[in-house]
Amino acid sequence: MLTISRILHAGYVFECEGTQIAFDTIFENPFSRNCHAFPDVRFDHEQIRRQRFAAVFISHFHDDHCSLESLDLLDRATPLYIYCIFEELFDMVRQLGFSNVRQLQLNVPVQVGPFEVIPREAMDADVDSMFQVKAAGMNVLNVVDSWIDDGTLAQLAQAGPWDMVLWPFQTMREIEVLQPSRSAAAPPALPEEWVAQLKVLNPRYVVPSSCQFLQEPWSWYNRAFFPISYSQFTREVSEALPQAQVVRLNPSVSVRLDADGLHAAPPLPWIVPVGEQEVDYQYEGNAAPPRTADIARHFAPLTPEQTARVLDYCRAGLPAKYGDVEASSGYFDQPRYWQLTVYDHAGQGTQFRYRLEGGAAALADGSDAPLGWTTEIPAAKLYGALALGESLTSMYMRINDAVFDPATEGDLAEADVVDDPLIRCLFSDTFGAYQAAQLRRLLAR
């Protein structure tokens, strides 16, 4: 018999014949700096330290799937199997003290006791993967949080029949919340390709998986980020696949899967549910976003040294970096004036104006030329990106929340929001900044 237990987000423990393996082990709440478990849980780190997994599999390098602070709780002899094309991540994990770290290859099975784990190709194969898990005669697909292309879908159909599919049930609006005044609300339905793909896979059981979190309790993202509820997913999938059963697994919940069906199992003892667990998402379109100045007031003040680092970056570091990163669209091929506003903990904004031309950025604070792009950000979040490896998802940037002249508005219709100069300078050519910041803290203890 195969036992499947939910950790959090895309994390699971599989057990068969006394052997335990784990996937995307996140033992933090909040994780990835401001992803708060939904429903709420806490982790018993002392019990986790006593766990002895036969192997841990990590689907990709994103910080909500690969956290060094969570891995730090594991025995260093634990075999780690990681899907990642960047050698830097393997170096960091080895620096943490793990001696058995292996790079996963697509479609190459890994045998761990009674388990056969096969990494399968995701739509963005340079970033992530999914897992086929076979044990005790059961066949489970852990899609993690990837999308599936037609070629992989055909391959997965041939690899069936499927007993269970762990399906990422949320469409995240991490780009739309950056420019809410220019983004339409999400349609109230699952993407059509999801339903079509689940029909092809035709599993006995479907688990709504991944994206099991909210932002800070005060955050407007909680009503704008996740458009799909558990109830909506259950309703639509049940209607499309009447022969399948949709099963919600909250953190710590365990089930036993066999040919006869699904059976309740004892929960993971090192995950402690906190409060109501059968909670659901509420989506309110763009949810009347507050001003960036008001958002900034929620964060603690920076120290003088931290403030100096932020201001120095805006004055010198950013203009120096700008020429090293290219835009994906042609919007910045012609000269543009860009205004960056950084808000402190009191909601006071400091403005920087730049002239962007030919791959160069120069301060133009005295210019009154018409603006062609605007960016707002809390100072605490800019510092988080510079020093702590904070990711774009939690930055509370606000882009082009203004009305420009008609010609500029016409050009903006073809621009890509992630061509934002600050986004490019912070994130375009960096890898593993979050894990690198974690490693520095862990090694400095």
C-alpha positions in Angstrom: 0.0 0.0 0.0 1.2 3.5 -0.8 0.7 6.3 1.7 0.7 9.9 0.5 1.0 12.9 3.0 0.8 16.6 2.3 3.6 18.9 3.7 2.8 22.3 2.2 2.4 23.9 -1.2 3.9 21.3 -3.6 5.5 19.2 -0.8 4.6 15.6 -0.1 5.9 12.5 1.7 5.4 9.1 0.1 5.7 6.0 2.1 5.8 2.3 1.0 7.1 -0.8 2.8 8.7 1.3 5.5 10.5 3.6 3.1 9.8 7.3 3.0 10.7 9.7 0.3 9.8 13.4 0.1 9.2 16.0 -2.5 9.8 19.8 -2.5 10.4 19.9 1.3 9.4 23.2 2.7 9.2 23.2 6.5 8.7 27.0 7.1 5.7 29.2 7.7 5.9 31.7 6.2 8.1 30.4 3.4 9.7 32.3 0.6 9.6 35.3 3.0 5.9 36.1 2.9 4.0 33.0 1.7 1.8 32.2 4.7 0.4 28.6 4.8 -3.3 28.5 3.9 -4.7 26.8 6.0 -2.4 27.8 8.8 0.1 25.3 10.3 3.3 25.2 12.3 6.2 22.8 12.0 7.8 20.9 14.8 11.4 21.3 13.7 12.8 19.0 16.4 10.7 16.1 15.1 11.7 17.0 11.5 15.4 16.8 12.5 14.7 13.2 13.5 13.2 12.2 10.2 15.3 9.9 8.0 14.0 10.2 4.4 15.4 7.6 2.0 15.6 10.4 -0.6 14.4 14.0 -1.2 13.4 15.1 -4.7 13.3 18.8 -5.6 11.4 19.8 -8.8 13.1 23.1 -9.4 15.1 25.9 -7.9 12.4 28.4 -7.0 12.5 29.4 -3.4 9.1 28.0 -2.6 10.3 24.6 -3.6 14.0 24.6 -2.7 14.8 26.4 0.6 18.2 25.9 2.2 16.7 26.8 5.6 14.3 23.8 5.3 17.0 21.5 3.9 19.1 22.5 6.9 16.8 20.5 9.1 17.6 17.3 7.3 20.3 14.7 8.0 23.2 15.5 5.8 23.5 11.9 4.6 20.0 12.3 3.0 20.3 11.7 -0.8 19.1 14.8 -2.6 17.8 14.6 -6.2 17.4 18.0 -7.8 16.2 19.0 -11.2 18.2 22.1 -12.1 20.4 23.1 -15.0 22.4 25.6 -12.9 25.5 24.1 -11.2 25.5 27.0 -8.7 22.5 25.4 -6.8 24.3 22.1 -6.4 27.4 24.0 -5.1 25.3 25.8 -2.5 23.6 22.6 -1.3 27.0 20.9 -0.9 28.3 23.9 1.0 25.4 23.3 3.4 27.0 19.9 4.1 25.0 17.4 2.0 27.3 14.7 0.6 24.9 12.9 -1.7 23.5 15.5 -4.2 22.5 14.3 -7.7 21.2 16.1 -10.7 18.0 14.6 -12.1 17.7 13.9 -15.8 14.4 13.9 -17.6 12.8 10.5 -18.2 15.6 8.7 -16.4 14.1 6.7 -13.5 15.5 6.8 -10.0 15.0 3.7 -7.8 14.7 4.2 -4.1 13.6 1.0 -2.4 10.1 0.2 -3.6 9.8 3.5 -5.4 10.5 4.4 -9.0 10.6 8.1 -9.5 10.7 9.4 -13.1 11.3 13.2 -13.7 9.0 14.3 -16.5 9.4 17.4 -18.8 7.5 20.5 -17.9 6.6 23.2 -20.4 9.6 25.3 -19.3 12.3 22.6 -19.1 15.0 25.1 -18.3 13.2 25.8 -15.0 11.1 23.0 -13.6 10.0 19.4 -13.8 7.2 17.1 -12.7 7.4 13.6 -11.2 5.9 10.2 -12.0 6.0 8.0 -8.8 5.4 4.3 -9.0 5.1 2.0 -6.0 2.9 -0.8 -4.7 1.4 -1.1 -8.1 0.2 2.5 -8.0 1.0 5.2 -10.5 0.9 8.8 -9.3 1.7 12.0 -11.3 3.0 15.0 -9.2 2.6 17.9 -11.6 4.2 20.3 -9.0 3.3 23.7 -10.4 4.3 23.3 -14.0 2.3 23.5 -17.2 2.2 20.6 -19.7 2.8 20.8 -23.5 1.2 18.5 -26.1 4.3 16.3 -26.5 4.6 15.6 -22.8 0.9 15.1 -22.5 1.1 12.4 -25.1 4.0 10.8 -23.3 2.1 10.9 -20.0 -1.0 9.4 -21.6 1.1 6.4 -22.7 2.5 6.1 -19.2 -0.9 5.6 -17.7 -3.3 4.5 -16.3 -3.0 7.0 -13.5 -4.3 6.3 -10.0 -3.8 9.8 -8.7 -2.7 13.2 -10.2 -1.5 16.0 -7.9 -2.6 19.0 -10.0 -1.6 22.6 -9.5 -5.0 24.1 -9.1 -4.2 27.9 -9.0 -3.4 30.3 -11.7 -1.3 32.9 -10.1 -1.6 36.6 -11.1 1.9 37.6 -10.0 2.3 39.7 -13.2 -1.2 41.3 -13.2 -0.9 42.6 -9.6 2.2 44.6 -10.7 0.0 46.8 -12.9 -3.6 46.4 -11.6 -4.8 49.5 -13.3 -3.9 48.0 -16.7 -5.0 44.4 -16.0 -8.4 42.8 -16.5 -9.9 40.5 -13.9 -9.4 36.8 -14.4 -12.2 34.8 -16.0 -14.2 32.8 -13.4 -13.2 29.4 -14.8 -10.3 26.9 -15.0 -8.1 27.2 -18.1 -9.6 25.1 -20.8 -6.4 23.2 -21.4 -6.4 22.0 -17.7 -9.7 20.2 -18.1 -8.8 18.8 -21.5 -5.5 17.5 -20.1 -7.1 15.9 -17.0 -9.5 14.2 -19.3 -6.6 12.7 -21.3 -4.9 11.6 -18.0 -8.2 10.2 -16.7 -7.0 9.5 -13.1 -9.0 7.8 -10.4 -8.2 10.7 -7.9 -7.3 14.4 -8.4 -5.7 16.4 -5.7 -5.7 20.2 -5.9 -2.1 20.9 -5.3 0.5 23.7 -5.1 -0.2 27.4 -4.3 -1.4 26.6 -0.7 -0.6 30.0 0.7 -1.6 33.6 1.2 0.4 36.8 1.6 0.5 38.9 4.8 -2.9 39.2 6.5 -3.3 42.8 5.5 -2.3 42.3 1.9 -4.6 43.1 -1.0 -2.9 40.3 -2.9 -5.0 37.9 -0.9 -8.1 39.0 -2.8 -6.4 39.5 -6.2 -3.6 36.9 -6.5 -5.5 33.6 -6.7 -8.7 33.5 -8.8 -9.6 29.8 -8.3 -11.1 28.4 -5.1 -11.0 24.9 -3.9 -14.8 24.6 -4.4 -14.6 25.9 -7.9 -11.8 23.5 -8.8 -13.8 20.6 -7.3 -16.9 21.5 -9.1 -15.4 21.9 -12.6 -13.2 18.9 -12.4 -16.0 16.7 -11.0 -18.3 17.8 -13.8 -15.6 17.1 -16.5 -14.4 13.8 -14.9 -17.4 12.2 -13.3 -15.6 9.0 -12.8 -12.8 10.7 -10.8 -12.8 11.8 -7.2 -11.4 15.2 -6.2 -9.6 14.9 -2.9 -8.3 17.9 -0.9 -5.2 17.2 1.2 -4.4 19.9 3.7 -1.0 20.1 5.3 -0.3 17.0 7.5 -3.2 15.0 6.0 -2.4 11.5 4.9 -4.2 8.9 2.7 -3.5 5.3 1.8 -3.9 4.5 -1.9 -4.4 1.0 -3.3 -6.4 -0.8 -6.0 -9.5 -0.7 -3.8 -9.6 3.0 -3.3 -8.4 5.7 -0.9 -8.3 5.3 2.8 -7.6 7.7 5.7 -4.2 7.4 7.4 -2.6 9.0 10.5 -1.4 12.6 9.8 2.2 13.6 9.8 3.0 14.3 13.5 5.5 17.0 12.8 3.0 19.3 11.1 0.6 20.9 13.5 -2.7 22.4 12.1 -3.5 25.8 13.5 -7.2 26.9 13.5 -9.8 26.2 10.8 -8.4 24.0 8.0 -11.3 23.9 5.5 -10.7 27.5 4.4 -11.0 28.6 0.8 -9.8 31.4 -1.4 -11.8 34.5 -2.2 -11.2 36.4 -5.4 -12.3 40.0 -5.9 -10.8 40.9 -9.3 -8.2 43.6 -8.8 -9.5 44.3 -5.3 -9.1 48.0 -5.2 -5.3 48.1 -4.5 -4.1 50.5 -1.9 -1.5 53.1 -2.7 2.1 52.0 -2.6 2.7 54.6 0.1 0.1 52.9 2.3 1.6 49.5 1.7 5.0 50.7 2.6 3.7 51.7 6.1 3.3 48.0 6.9 7.0 47.4 7.0 9.5 48.2 9.7 11.9 51.1 9.1 15.2 50.4 7.6 18.4 51.1 9.5 20.5 54.0 8.4 22.9 51.6 6.8 20.1 49.7 5.0 18.6 53.0 3.8 22.0 54.1 2.5 22.3 50.8 0.5 18.9 51.4 -1.1 19.6 55.0 -2.0 23.1 54.2 -3.3 21.7 51.5 -5.5 19.1 53.9 -7.0 21.7 56.6 -7.6 24.7 54.5 -8.8 24.1 50.8 -8.8 21.0 50.7 -10.9 22.3 53.0 -13.7 25.5 51.0 -13.8 23.6 47.7 -14.0 21.0 48.9 -16.6 23.3 48.4 -19.6 23.9 44.8 -18.7 20.3 43.6 -19.1 18.2 43.7 -22.2 14.5 44.1 -22.7 12.4 41.4 -24.4 10.2 43.9 -26.3 11.1 47.0 -28.3 9.5 49.6 -26.0 12.9 50.8 -24.7 14.6 50.9 -28.1 13.8 54.6 -28.2 14.7 57.1 -25.5 12.3 57.0 -22.5 12.1 58.9 -19.2 11.5 56.7 -16.3 10.5 57.6 -12.8 11.2 55.3 -9.8 9.6 56.2 -6.5 10.8 54.5 -3.3 8.6 54.7 -0.2 9.9 54.5 3.3 8.0 53.1 6.4 6.2 56.4 6.9 4.9 56.4 3.3 7.2 59.2 2.2 8.4 58.8 -1.4 11.8 59.6 -2.8 11.8 60.0 -6.6 14.5 59.2 -9.0 14.2 60.2 -12.7 16.3 58.5 -15.3 16.8 59.0 -19.0 17.0 55.6 -20.7 18.6 55.5 -24.1 20.6 53.0 -26.1 21.2 50.6 -23.2 22.3 53.3 -20.8 20.5 54.9 -17.9 21.5 58.3 -16.5 19.9 60.3 -13.7 17.8 63.1 -15.0 16.3 64.5 -11.8 16.0 68.0 -13.1 14.2 67.1 -16.3 10.6 67.9 -16.9 10.4 65.7 -20.1 7.2 63.6 -20.4 7.5 60.3 -18.6 7.3 57.0 -20.5 7.4 54.5 -17.6 6.8 54.6 -13.8 7.7 52.2 -11.0 6.8 52.4 -7.3 8.2 50.2 -4.5 8.5 50.1 -0.7 12.1 50.7 0.4 11.9 47.7 2.7 11.1 45.5 -0.3 13.9 47.0 -2.5 16.3 46.3 0.3 14.9 42.7 0.6 15.7 42.1 -3.1 19.2 43.6 -2.7 20.3 41.9 0.5 18.0 39.0 1.2 17.2 37.5 -2.2 13.5 38.5 -2.0 11.6 37.5 -5.1 9.4 39.6 -7.4 6.3 37.8 -6.1 6.4 39.6 -2.8 7.9 43.0 -3.8 4.7 45.0 -4.0 5.9 46.9 -7.1 3.4 49.1 -8.9 4.2 49.7 -12.5 2.7 52.4 -14.9 -0.1 53.3 -12.5 -0.5 56.6 -14.5 -2.0 57.9 -17.7 0.6 58.9 -20.2 0.4 60.9 -23.5 -1.5 59.1 -26.3 1.6 58.1 -28.2 3.2 56.6 -25.1 -0.1 54.8 -24.3 -0.1 53.3 -27.7 3.4 52.0 -27.4 2.8 50.6 -23.9 0.1 48.4 -25.3 2.9 46.3 -26.9 5.3 46.5 -24.0 6.0 43.7 -21.5 5.6 44.6 -17.9 8.6 42.5 -16.9 10.7 44.8 -19.1 10.4 47.2 -16.2 13.9 48.6 -15.7 14.0 47.8 -11.9 12.8 44.3 -12.5 15.4 43.7 -15.1 18.2 45.2 -13.0 17.3 43.1 -10.0 16.3 39.8 -11.5 17.3 39.4 -15.2 20.7 37.9 -14.8 20.8 36.6 -11.3 20.3 33.0 -10.2 19.6 31.6 -6.7 19.8 35.0 -4.9 17.4 33.7 -2.3 19.3 30.5 -1.6 22.6 32.4 -1.6 21.3 34.8 1.0 20.1 31.8 3.1 23.4 30.1 2.8 25.3 33.2 4.0 23.0 33.4 7.1 23.3 29.6 7.8 27.1 29.5 7.4 27.5 32.6 9.6 25.7 31.0 12.6 
